[in-house]
Amino acid sequence: MDKTLGIIQITVSILLILSILLQNRGSGLSETFGGTGNAYQTKRGFDKILFTITVVLAILFLSTSFYGFLQT
């Protein structure tokens, strides 16, 4: 069981890293403090799906981590 849990955690963590890196990045702090004014944009299409996948993977990673912690 420990080996299976470790494989699941490694797989989920790699997928979580990839989903975070695929998300669009902003221009930085200069845009936040007086940039173009597009600070709040709605997510559409692939961005919305990728955001949802990232949230689900983060919850899955945290739950497997807590499960592993409780098993020890």
mmCIF file of the N, C-alpha and C atoms, coordinates in Angstrom:
data_MODEL
# 
_entry.id   MODEL 
# 
loop_
_atom_site.group_PDB 
_atom_site.id 
_atom_site.type_symbol 
_atom_site.label_atom_id 
_atom_site.label_alt_id 
_atom_site.label_comp_id 
_atom_site.label_asym_id 
_atom_site.label_entity_id 
_atom_site.label_seq_id 
_atom_site.pdbx_PDB_ins_code 
_atom_site.Cartn_x 
_atom_site.Cartn_y 
_atom_site.Cartn_z 
_atom_site.occupancy 
_atom_site.B_iso_or_equiv 
_atom_site.pdbx_formal_charge 
_atom_site.auth_seq_id 
_atom_site.auth_comp_id 
_atom_site.auth_asym_id 
_atom_site.auth_atom_id 
_atom_site.pdbx_PDB_model_num 
ATOM 1   N N  . MET A 1 1  ? 0.820   -1.198 0.000   1.00 0.00 ? 1  MET A N  1 
ATOM 2   C CA . MET A 1 1  ? 0.000   0.000  0.000   1.00 0.00 ? 1  MET A CA 1 
ATOM 3   C C  . MET A 1 1  ? 0.862   1.259  0.000   1.00 0.00 ? 1  MET A C  1 
ATOM 4   N N  . ASP A 1 2  ? 1.974   1.238  0.733   1.00 0.00 ? 2  ASP A N  1 
ATOM 5   C CA . ASP A 1 2  ? 2.842   2.416  0.781   1.00 0.00 ? 2  ASP A CA 1 
ATOM 6   C C  . ASP A 1 2  ? 3.458   2.708  -0.576  1.00 0.00 ? 2  ASP A C  1 
ATOM 7   N N  . LYS A 1 3  ? 3.810   1.644  -1.313  1.00 0.00 ? 3  LYS A N  1 
ATOM 8   C CA . LYS A 1 3  ? 4.409   1.826  -2.628  1.00 0.00 ? 3  LYS A CA 1 
ATOM 9   C C  . LYS A 1 3  ? 3.391   2.422  -3.605  1.00 0.00 ? 3  LYS A C  1 
ATOM 10  N N  . THR A 1 4  ? 2.159   1.956  -3.533  1.00 0.00 ? 4  THR A N  1 
ATOM 11  C CA . THR A 1 4  ? 1.109   2.479  -4.405  1.00 0.00 ? 4  THR A CA 1 
ATOM 12  C C  . THR A 1 4  ? 0.812   3.940  -4.092  1.00 0.00 ? 4  THR A C  1 
ATOM 13  N N  . LEU A 1 5  ? 0.762   4.268  -2.823  1.00 0.00 ? 5  LEU A N  1 
ATOM 14  C CA . LEU A 1 5  ? 0.518   5.654  -2.424  1.00 0.00 ? 5  LEU A CA 1 
ATOM 15  C C  . LEU A 1 5  ? 1.651   6.564  -2.891  1.00 0.00 ? 5  LEU A C  1 
ATOM 16  N N  . GLY A 1 6  ? 2.873   6.086  -2.815  1.00 0.00 ? 6  GLY A N  1 
ATOM 17  C CA . GLY A 1 6  ? 4.017   6.877  -3.282  1.00 0.00 ? 6  GLY A CA 1 
ATOM 18  C C  . GLY A 1 6  ? 3.964   7.127  -4.777  1.00 0.00 ? 6  GLY A C  1 
ATOM 19  N N  . ILE A 1 7  ? 3.580   6.114  -5.537  1.00 0.00 ? 7  ILE A N  1 
ATOM 20  C CA . ILE A 1 7  ? 3.467   6.270  -6.983  1.00 0.00 ? 7  ILE A CA 1 
ATOM 21  C C  . ILE A 1 7  ? 2.352   7.252  -7.332  1.00 0.00 ? 7  ILE A C  1 
ATOM 22  N N  . ILE A 1 8  ? 1.240   7.170  -6.613  1.00 0.00 ? 8  ILE A N  1 
ATOM 23  C CA . ILE A 1 8  ? 0.131   8.099  -6.850  1.00 0.00 ? 8  ILE A CA 1 
ATOM 24  C C  . ILE A 1 8  ? 0.555   9.528  -6.538  1.00 0.00 ? 8  ILE A C  1 
ATOM 25  N N  . GLN A 1 9  ? 1.265   9.728  -5.431  1.00 0.00 ? 9  GLN A N  1 
ATOM 26  C CA . GLN A 1 9  ? 1.705   11.075 -5.061  1.00 0.00 ? 9  GLN A CA 1 
ATOM 27  C C  . GLN A 1 9  ? 2.697   11.644 -6.068  1.00 0.00 ? 9  GLN A C  1 
ATOM 28  N N  . ILE A 1 10 ? 3.615   10.829 -6.547  1.00 0.00 ? 10 ILE A N  1 
ATOM 29  C CA . ILE A 1 10 ? 4.578   11.313 -7.536  1.00 0.00 ? 10 ILE A CA 1 
ATOM 30  C C  . ILE A 1 10 ? 3.880   11.687 -8.836  1.00 0.00 ? 10 ILE A C  1 
ATOM 31  N N  . THR A 1 11 ? 2.947   10.848 -9.271  1.00 0.00 ? 11 THR A N  1 
ATOM 32  C CA . THR A 1 11 ? 2.214   11.132 -10.505 1.00 0.00 ? 11 THR A CA 1 
ATOM 33  C C  . THR A 1 11 ? 1.386   12.398 -10.382 1.00 0.00 ? 11 THR A C  1 
ATOM 34  N N  . VAL A 1 12 ? 0.670   12.532 -9.274  1.00 0.00 ? 12 VAL A N  1 
ATOM 35  C CA . VAL A 1 12 ? -0.167  13.721 -9.071  1.00 0.00 ? 12 VAL A CA 1 
ATOM 36  C C  . VAL A 1 12 ? 0.701   14.974 -8.951  1.00 0.00 ? 12 VAL A C  1 
ATOM 37  N N  . SER A 1 13 ? 1.851   14.870 -8.288  1.00 0.00 ? 13 SER A N  1 
ATOM 38  C CA . SER A 1 13 ? 2.702   16.055 -8.139  1.00 0.00 ? 13 SER A CA 1 
ATOM 39  C C  . SER A 1 13 ? 3.282   16.492 -9.477  1.00 0.00 ? 13 SER A C  1 
ATOM 40  N N  . ILE A 1 14 ? 3.664   15.560 -10.335 1.00 0.00 ? 14 ILE A N  1 
ATOM 41  C CA . ILE A 1 14 ? 4.175   15.927 -11.659 1.00 0.00 ? 14 ILE A CA 1 
ATOM 42  C C  . ILE A 1 14 ? 3.078   16.579 -12.495 1.00 0.00 ? 14 ILE A C  1 
ATOM 43  N N  . LEU A 1 15 ? 1.876   16.006 -12.456 1.00 0.00 ? 15 LEU A N  1 
ATOM 44  C CA . LEU A 1 15 ? 0.754   16.600 -13.186 1.00 0.00 ? 15 LEU A CA 1 
ATOM 45  C C  . LEU A 1 15 ? 0.392   17.983 -12.648 1.00 0.00 ? 15 LEU A C  1 
ATOM 46  N N  . LEU A 1 16 ? 0.489   18.160 -11.335 1.00 0.00 ? 16 LEU A N  1 
ATOM 47  C CA . LEU A 1 16 ? 0.201   19.463 -10.724 1.00 0.00 ? 16 LEU A CA 1 
ATOM 48  C C  . LEU A 1 16 ? 1.232   20.504 -11.157 1.00 0.00 ? 16 LEU A C  1 
ATOM 49  N N  . ILE A 1 17 ? 2.485   20.133 -11.180 1.00 0.00 ? 17 ILE A N  1 
ATOM 50  C CA . ILE A 1 17 ? 3.539   21.060 -11.630 1.00 0.00 ? 17 ILE A CA 1 
ATOM 51  C C  . ILE A 1 17 ? 3.311   21.452 -13.083 1.00 0.00 ? 17 ILE A C  1 
ATOM 52  N N  . LEU A 1 18 ? 2.993   20.477 -13.929 1.00 0.00 ? 18 LEU A N  1 
ATOM 53  C CA . LEU A 1 18 ? 2.753   20.775 -15.342 1.00 0.00 ? 18 LEU A CA 1 
ATOM 54  C C  . LEU A 1 18 ? 1.538   21.680 -15.531 1.00 0.00 ? 18 LEU A C  1 
ATOM 55  N N  . SER A 1 19 ? 0.473   21.439 -14.777 1.00 0.00 ? 19 SER A N  1 
ATOM 56  C CA . SER A 1 19 ? -0.720  22.273 -14.925 1.00 0.00 ? 19 SER A CA 1 
ATOM 57  C C  . SER A 1 19 ? -0.475  23.706 -14.447 1.00 0.00 ? 19 SER A C  1 
ATOM 58  N N  . ILE A 1 20 ? 0.360   23.867 -13.444 1.00 0.00 ? 20 ILE A N  1 
ATOM 59  C CA . ILE A 1 20 ? 0.691   25.222 -12.985 1.00 0.00 ? 20 ILE A CA 1 
ATOM 60  C C  . ILE A 1 20 ? 1.556   25.940 -14.009 1.00 0.00 ? 20 ILE A C  1 
ATOM 61  N N  . LEU A 1 21 ? 2.522   25.228 -14.578 1.00 0.00 ? 21 LEU A N  1 
ATOM 62  C CA . LEU A 1 21 ? 3.408   25.859 -15.552 1.00 0.00 ? 21 LEU A CA 1 
ATOM 63  C C  . LEU A 1 21 ? 2.718   26.181 -16.871 1.00 0.00 ? 21 LEU A C  1 
ATOM 64  N N  . LEU A 1 22 ? 1.646   25.488 -17.199 1.00 0.00 ? 22 LEU A N  1 
ATOM 65  C CA . LEU A 1 22 ? 0.928   25.751 -18.446 1.00 0.00 ? 22 LEU A CA 1 
ATOM 66  C C  . LEU A 1 22 ? 0.000   26.956 -18.367 1.00 0.00 ? 22 LEU A C  1 
ATOM 67  N N  . GLN A 1 23 ? -0.284  27.433 -17.179 1.00 0.00 ? 23 GLN A N  1 
ATOM 68  C CA . GLN A 1 23 ? -1.196  28.561 -17.045 1.00 0.00 ? 23 GLN A CA 1 
ATOM 69  C C  . GLN A 1 23 ? -0.536  29.838 -17.534 1.00 0.00 ? 23 GLN A C  1 
ATOM 70  N N  . ASN A 1 24 ? -1.372  30.752 -18.034 1.00 0.00 ? 24 ASN A N  1 
ATOM 71  C CA . ASN A 1 24 ? -0.862  32.028 -18.532 1.00 0.00 ? 24 ASN A CA 1 
ATOM 72  C C  . ASN A 1 24 ? -0.289  32.845 -17.392 1.00 0.00 ? 24 ASN A C  1 
ATOM 73  N N  . ARG A 1 25 ? 0.824   33.481 -17.682 1.00 0.00 ? 25 ARG A N  1 
ATOM 74  C CA . ARG A 1 25 ? 1.464   34.336 -16.688 1.00 0.00 ? 25 ARG A CA 1 
ATOM 75  C C  . ARG A 1 25 ? 1.183   35.795 -17.019 1.00 0.00 ? 25 ARG A C  1 
ATOM 76  N N  . GLY A 1 26 ? 1.077   36.618 -15.982 1.00 0.00 ? 26 GLY A N  1 
ATOM 77  C CA . GLY A 1 26 ? 0.898   38.044 -16.175 1.00 0.00 ? 26 GLY A CA 1 
ATOM 78  C C  . GLY A 1 26 ? 2.224   38.709 -16.498 1.00 0.00 ? 26 GLY A C  1 
ATOM 79  N N  . SER A 1 27 ? 2.172   39.996 -16.731 1.00 0.00 ? 27 SER A N  1 
ATOM 80  C CA . SER A 1 27 ? 3.387   40.725 -17.072 1.00 0.00 ? 27 SER A CA 1 
ATOM 81  C C  . SER A 1 27 ? 4.226   41.062 -15.852 1.00 0.00 ? 27 SER A C  1 
ATOM 82  N N  . GLY A 1 28 ? 3.688   40.868 -14.681 1.00 0.00 ? 28 GLY A N  1 
ATOM 83  C CA . GLY A 1 28 ? 4.453   41.160 -13.480 1.00 0.00 ? 28 GLY A CA 1 
ATOM 84  C C  . GLY A 1 28 ? 3.788   42.219 -12.635 1.00 0.00 ? 28 GLY A C  1 
ATOM 85  N N  . LEU A 1 29 ? 4.560   42.752 -11.696 1.00 0.00 ? 29 LEU A N  1 
ATOM 86  C CA . LEU A 1 29 ? 4.013   43.739 -10.776 1.00 0.00 ? 29 LEU A CA 1 
ATOM 87  C C  . LEU A 1 29 ? 3.725   45.074 -11.432 1.00 0.00 ? 29 LEU A C  1 
ATOM 88  N N  . SER A 1 30 ? 4.406   45.400 -12.514 1.00 0.00 ? 30 SER A N  1 
ATOM 89  C CA . SER A 1 30 ? 4.162   46.688 -13.162 1.00 0.00 ? 30 SER A CA 1 
ATOM 90  C C  . SER A 1 30 ? 2.735   46.767 -13.708 1.00 0.00 ? 30 SER A C  1 
ATOM 91  N N  . GLU A 1 31 ? 2.213   45.646 -14.190 1.00 0.00 ? 31 GLU A N  1 
ATOM 92  C CA . GLU A 1 31 ? 0.842   45.653 -14.684 1.00 0.00 ? 31 GLU A CA 1 
ATOM 93  C C  . GLU A 1 31 ? -0.162  45.690 -13.542 1.00 0.00 ? 31 GLU A C  1 
ATOM 94  N N  . THR A 1 32 ? 0.193   45.086 -12.413 1.00 0.00 ? 32 THR A N  1 
ATOM 95  C CA . THR A 1 32 ? -0.714  45.064 -11.273 1.00 0.00 ? 32 THR A CA 1 
ATOM 96  C C  . THR A 1 32 ? -0.879  46.456 -10.676 1.00 0.00 ? 32 THR A C  1 
ATOM 97  N N  . PHE A 1 33 ? 0.217   47.191 -10.565 1.00 0.00 ? 33 PHE A N  1 
ATOM 98  C CA . PHE A 1 33 ? 0.176   48.525 -9.963  1.00 0.00 ? 33 PHE A CA 1 
ATOM 99  C C  . PHE A 1 33 ? 0.190   49.594 -11.044 1.00 0.00 ? 33 PHE A C  1 
ATOM 100 N N  . GLY A 1 34 ? -0.923  49.750 -11.735 1.00 0.00 ? 34 GLY A N  1 
ATOM 101 C CA . GLY A 1 34 ? -1.044  50.846 -12.689 1.00 0.00 ? 34 GLY A CA 1 
ATOM 102 C C  . GLY A 1 34 ? -0.760  50.454 -14.112 1.00 0.00 ? 34 GLY A C  1 
ATOM 103 N N  . GLY A 1 35 ? -0.973  49.226 -14.452 1.00 0.00 ? 35 GLY A N  1 
ATOM 104 C CA . GLY A 1 35 ? -0.732  48.780 -15.824 1.00 0.00 ? 35 GLY A CA 1 
ATOM 105 C C  . GLY A 1 35 ? -1.922  49.085 -16.714 1.00 0.00 ? 35 GLY A C  1 
ATOM 106 N N  . THR A 1 36 ? -2.311  48.136 -17.492 1.00 0.00 ? 36 THR A N  1 
ATOM 107 C CA . THR A 1 36 ? -3.363  48.348 -18.476 1.00 0.00 ? 36 THR A CA 1 
ATOM 108 C C  . THR A 1 36 ? -4.764  48.368 -17.880 1.00 0.00 ? 36 THR A C  1 
ATOM 109 N N  . GLY A 1 37 ? -4.937  47.918 -16.664 1.00 0.00 ? 37 GLY A N  1 
ATOM 110 C CA . GLY A 1 37 ? -6.252  47.925 -16.048 1.00 0.00 ? 37 GLY A CA 1 
ATOM 111 C C  . GLY A 1 37 ? -7.003  46.620 -16.220 1.00 0.00 ? 37 GLY A C  1 
ATOM 112 N N  . ASN A 1 38 ? -6.404  45.633 -16.841 1.00 0.00 ? 38 ASN A N  1 
ATOM 113 C CA . ASN A 1 38 ? -7.043  44.328 -17.008 1.00 0.00 ? 38 ASN A CA 1 
ATOM 114 C C  . ASN A 1 38 ? -6.625  43.380 -15.899 1.00 0.00 ? 38 ASN A C  1 
ATOM 115 N N  . ALA A 1 39 ? -6.779  43.803 -14.672 1.00 0.00 ? 39 ALA A N  1 
ATOM 116 C CA . ALA A 1 39 ? -6.356  42.967 -13.550 1.00 0.00 ? 39 ALA A CA 1 
ATOM 117 C C  . ALA A 1 39 ? -7.286  41.780 -13.353 1.00 0.00 ? 39 ALA A C  1 
ATOM 118 N N  . TYR A 1 40 ? -8.565  41.975 -13.628 1.00 0.00 ? 40 TYR A N  1 
ATOM 119 C CA . TYR A 1 40 ? -9.534  40.909 -13.416 1.00 0.00 ? 40 TYR A CA 1 
ATOM 120 C C  . TYR A 1 40 ? -10.127 40.491 -14.757 1.00 0.00 ? 40 TYR A C  1 
ATOM 121 N N  . GLN A 1 41 ? -9.743  39.307 -15.192 1.00 0.00 ? 41 GLN A N  1 
ATOM 122 C CA . GLN A 1 41 ? -10.283 38.775 -16.428 1.00 0.00 ? 41 GLN A CA 1 
ATOM 123 C C  . GLN A 1 41 ? -10.989 37.457 -16.124 1.00 0.00 ? 41 GLN A C  1 
ATOM 124 N N  . THR A 1 42 ? -12.054 37.211 -16.842 1.00 0.00 ? 42 THR A N  1 
ATOM 125 C CA . THR A 1 42 ? -12.727 35.934 -16.659 1.00 0.00 ? 42 THR A CA 1 
ATOM 126 C C  . THR A 1 42 ? -11.980 34.861 -17.435 1.00 0.00 ? 42 THR A C  1 
ATOM 127 N N  . LYS A 1 43 ? -11.945 33.684 -16.863 1.00 0.00 ? 43 LYS A N  1 
ATOM 128 C CA . LYS A 1 43 ? -11.289 32.572 -17.527 1.00 0.00 ? 43 LYS A CA 1 
ATOM 129 C C  . LYS A 1 43 ? -12.258 31.951 -18.519 1.00 0.00 ? 43 LYS A C  1 
ATOM 130 N N  . ARG A 1 44 ? -11.750 31.665 -19.711 1.00 0.00 ? 44 ARG A N  1 
ATOM 131 C CA . ARG A 1 44 ? -12.594 31.085 -20.745 1.00 0.00 ? 44 ARG A CA 1 
ATOM 132 C C  . ARG A 1 44 ? -11.849 29.949 -21.426 1.00 0.00 ? 44 ARG A C  1 
ATOM 133 N N  . GLY A 1 45 ? -12.599 28.995 -21.892 1.00 0.00 ? 45 GLY A N  1 
ATOM 134 C CA . GLY A 1 45 ? -12.045 27.925 -22.701 1.00 0.00 ? 45 GLY A CA 1 
ATOM 135 C C  . GLY A 1 45 ? -11.026 27.080 -21.965 1.00 0.00 ? 45 GLY A C  1 
ATOM 136 N N  . PHE A 1 46 ? -9.855  26.949 -22.579 1.00 0.00 ? 46 PHE A N  1 
ATOM 137 C CA . PHE A 1 46 ? -8.812  26.097 -22.046 1.00 0.00 ? 46 PHE A CA 1 
ATOM 138 C C  . PHE A 1 46 ? -8.289  26.608 -20.706 1.00 0.00 ? 46 PHE A C  1 
ATOM 139 N N  . ASP A 1 47 ? -8.249  27.925 -20.512 1.00 0.00 ? 47 ASP A N  1 
ATOM 140 C CA . ASP A 1 47 ? -7.785  28.486 -19.236 1.00 0.00 ? 47 ASP A CA 1 
ATOM 141 C C  . ASP A 1 47 ? -8.677  28.044 -18.085 1.00 0.00 ? 47 ASP A C  1 
ATOM 142 N N  . LYS A 1 48 ? -9.975  28.022 -18.315 1.00 0.00 ? 48 LYS A N  1 
ATOM 143 C CA . LYS A 1 48 ? -10.911 27.612 -17.265 1.00 0.00 ? 48 LYS A CA 1 
ATOM 144 C C  . LYS A 1 48 ? -10.770 26.125 -16.953 1.00 0.00 ? 48 LYS A C  1 
ATOM 145 N N  . ILE A 1 49 ? -10.611 25.306 -17.994 1.00 0.00 ? 49 ILE A N  1 
ATOM 146 C CA . ILE A 1 49 ? -10.424 23.865 -17.794 1.00 0.00 ? 49 ILE A CA 1 
ATOM 147 C C  . ILE A 1 49 ? -9.124  23.599 -17.055 1.00 0.00 ? 49 ILE A C  1 
ATOM 148 N N  . LEU A 1 50 ? -8.055  24.287 -17.455 1.00 0.00 ? 50 LEU A N  1 
ATOM 149 C CA . LEU A 1 50 ? -6.755  24.106 -16.814 1.00 0.00 ? 50 LEU A CA 1 
ATOM 150 C C  . LEU A 1 50 ? -6.776  24.549 -15.360 1.00 0.00 ? 50 LEU A C  1 
ATOM 151 N N  . PHE A 1 51 ? -7.494  25.624 -15.067 1.00 0.00 ? 51 PHE A N  1 
ATOM 152 C CA . PHE A 1 51 ? -7.626  26.082 -13.685 1.00 0.00 ? 51 PHE A CA 1 
ATOM 153 C C  . PHE A 1 51 ? -8.364  25.053 -12.832 1.00 0.00 ? 51 PHE A C  1 
ATOM 154 N N  . THR A 1 52 ? -9.430  24.485 -13.383 1.00 0.00 ? 52 THR A N  1 
ATOM 155 C CA . THR A 1 52 ? -10.192 23.463 -12.662 1.00 0.00 ? 52 THR A CA 1 
ATOM 156 C C  . THR A 1 52 ? -9.351  22.213 -12.424 1.00 0.00 ? 52 THR A C  1 
ATOM 157 N N  . ILE A 1 53 ? -8.593  21.803 -13.438 1.00 0.00 ? 53 ILE A N  1 
ATOM 158 C CA . ILE A 1 53 ? -7.710  20.643 -13.288 1.00 0.00 ? 53 ILE A CA 1 
ATOM 159 C C  . ILE A 1 53 ? -6.664  20.899 -12.212 1.00 0.00 ? 53 ILE A C  1 
ATOM 160 N N  . THR A 1 54 ? -6.127  22.106 -12.166 1.00 0.00 ? 54 THR A N  1 
ATOM 161 C CA . THR A 1 54 ? -5.125  22.454 -11.159 1.00 0.00 ? 54 THR A CA 1 
ATOM 162 C C  . THR A 1 54 ? -5.704  22.369 -9.755  1.00 0.00 ? 54 THR A C  1 
ATOM 163 N N  . VAL A 1 55 ? -6.910  22.873 -9.571  1.00 0.00 ? 55 VAL A N  1 
ATOM 164 C CA . VAL A 1 55 ? -7.556  22.822 -8.252  1.00 0.00 ? 55 VAL A CA 1 
ATOM 165 C C  . VAL A 1 55 ? -7.823  21.376 -7.839  1.00 0.00 ? 55 VAL A C  1 
ATOM 166 N N  . VAL A 1 56 ? -8.316  20.564 -8.770  1.00 0.00 ? 56 VAL A N  1 
ATOM 167 C CA . VAL A 1 56 ? -8.607  19.160 -8.457  1.00 0.00 ? 56 VAL A CA 1 
ATOM 168 C C  . VAL A 1 56 ? -7.326  18.409 -8.110  1.00 0.00 ? 56 VAL A C  1 
ATOM 169 N N  . LEU A 1 57 ? -6.258  18.648 -8.866  1.00 0.00 ? 57 LEU A N  1 
ATOM 170 C CA . LEU A 1 57 ? -4.984  17.982 -8.582  1.00 0.00 ? 57 LEU A CA 1 
ATOM 171 C C  . LEU A 1 57 ? -4.405  18.418 -7.235  1.00 0.00 ? 57 LEU A C  1 
ATOM 172 N N  . ALA A 1 58 ? -4.562  19.691 -6.892  1.00 0.00 ? 58 ALA A N  1 
ATOM 173 C CA . ALA A 1 58 ? -4.065  20.166 -5.599  1.00 0.00 ? 58 ALA A CA 1 
ATOM 174 C C  . ALA A 1 58 ? -4.824  19.517 -4.445  1.00 0.00 ? 58 ALA A C  1 
ATOM 175 N N  . ILE A 1 59 ? -6.128  19.402 -4.590  1.00 0.00 ? 59 ILE A N  1 
ATOM 176 C CA . ILE A 1 59 ? -6.934  18.744 -3.554  1.00 0.00 ? 59 ILE A CA 1 
ATOM 177 C C  . ILE A 1 59 ? -6.574  17.276 -3.454  1.00 0.00 ? 59 ILE A C  1 
ATOM 178 N N  . LEU A 1 60 ? -6.385  16.622 -4.586  1.00 0.00 ? 60 LEU A N  1 
ATOM 179 C CA . LEU A 1 60 ? -6.003  15.207 -4.603  1.00 0.00 ? 60 LEU A CA 1 
ATOM 180 C C  . LEU A 1 60 ? -4.638  14.998 -3.963  1.00 0.00 ? 60 LEU A C  1 
ATOM 181 N N  . PHE A 1 61 ? -3.689  15.891 -4.256  1.00 0.00 ? 61 PHE A N  1 
ATOM 182 C CA . PHE A 1 61 ? -2.360  15.776 -3.663  1.00 0.00 ? 61 PHE A CA 1 
ATOM 183 C C  . PHE A 1 61 ? -2.401  15.965 -2.151  1.00 0.00 ? 61 PHE A C  1 
ATOM 184 N N  . LEU A 1 62 ? -3.156  16.951 -1.697  1.00 0.00 ? 62 LEU A N  1 
ATOM 185 C CA . LEU A 1 62 ? -3.270  17.184 -0.255  1.00 0.00 ? 62 LEU A CA 1 
ATOM 186 C C  . LEU A 1 62 ? -3.958  16.022 0.450   1.00 0.00 ? 62 LEU A C  1 
ATOM 187 N N  . SER A 1 63 ? -4.988  15.474 -0.172  1.00 0.00 ? 63 SER A N  1 
ATOM 188 C CA . SER A 1 63 ? -5.696  14.365 0.473   1.00 0.00 ? 63 SER A CA 1 
ATOM 189 C C  . SER A 1 63 ? -4.824  13.107 0.541   1.00 0.00 ? 63 SER A C  1 
ATOM 190 N N  . THR A 1 64 ? -4.052  12.822 -0.496  1.00 0.00 ? 64 THR A N  1 
ATOM 191 C CA . THR A 1 64 ? -3.161  11.662 -0.424  1.00 0.00 ? 64 THR A CA 1 
ATOM 192 C C  . THR A 1 64 ? -2.033  11.889 0.572   1.00 0.00 ? 64 THR A C  1 
ATOM 193 N N  . SER A 1 65 ? -1.598  13.123 0.707   1.00 0.00 ? 65 SER A N  1 
ATOM 194 C CA . SER A 1 65 ? -0.554  13.420 1.698   1.00 0.00 ? 65 SER A CA 1 
ATOM 195 C C  . SER A 1 65 ? -1.072  13.227 3.119   1.00 0.00 ? 65 SER A C  1 
ATOM 196 N N  . PHE A 1 66 ? -2.273  13.721 3.376   1.00 0.00 ? 66 PHE A N  1 
ATOM 197 C CA . PHE A 1 66 ? -2.857  13.529 4.710   1.00 0.00 ? 66 PHE A CA 1 
ATOM 198 C C  . PHE A 1 66 ? -3.150  12.073 4.997   1.00 0.00 ? 66 PHE A C  1 
ATOM 199 N N  . TYR A 1 67 ? -3.593  11.340 3.977   1.00 0.00 ? 67 TYR A N  1 
ATOM 200 C CA . TYR A 1 67 ? -3.852  9.915  4.147   1.00 0.00 ? 67 TYR A CA 1 
ATOM 201 C C  . TYR A 1 67 ? -2.556  9.167  4.487   1.00 0.00 ? 67 TYR A C  1 
ATOM 202 N N  . GLY A 1 68 ? -1.486  9.520  3.798   1.00 0.00 ? 68 GLY A N  1 
ATOM 203 C CA . GLY A 1 68 ? -0.190  8.899  4.087   1.00 0.00 ? 68 GLY A CA 1 
ATOM 204 C C  . GLY A 1 68 ? 0.325   9.254  5.472   1.00 0.00 ? 68 GLY A C  1 
ATOM 205 N N  . PHE A 1 69 ? 0.055   10.496 5.876   1.00 0.00 ? 69 PHE A N  1 
ATOM 206 C CA . PHE A 1 69 ? 0.487   10.924 7.217   1.00 0.00 ? 69 PHE A CA 1 
ATOM 207 C C  . PHE A 1 69 ? -0.288  10.183 8.305   1.00 0.00 ? 69 PHE A C  1 
ATOM 208 N N  . LEU A 1 70 ? -1.558  9.968  8.082   1.00 0.00 ? 70 LEU A N  1 
ATOM 209 C CA . LEU A 1 70 ? -2.381  9.277  9.084   1.00 0.00 ? 70 LEU A CA 1 
ATOM 210 C C  . LEU A 1 70 ? -2.068  7.790  9.149   1.00 0.00 ? 70 LEU A C  1 
ATOM 211 N N  . GLN A 1 71 ? -1.532  7.214  8.103   1.00 0.00 ? 71 GLN A N  1 
ATOM 212 C CA . GLN A 1 71 ? -1.211  5.801  8.083   1.00 0.00 ? 71 GLN A CA 1 
ATOM 213 C C  . GLN A 1 71 ? 0.067   5.488  8.871   1.00 0.00 ? 71 GLN A C  1 
ATOM 214 N N  . THR A 1 72 ? 0.919   6.497  9.051   1.00 0.00 ? 72 THR A N  1 
ATOM 215 C CA . THR A 1 72 ? 2.181   6.241  9.782   1.00 0.00 ? 72 THR A CA 1 
ATOM 216 C C  . THR A 1 72 ? 1.998   6.334  11.264  1.00 0.00 ? 72 THR A C  1 
# 
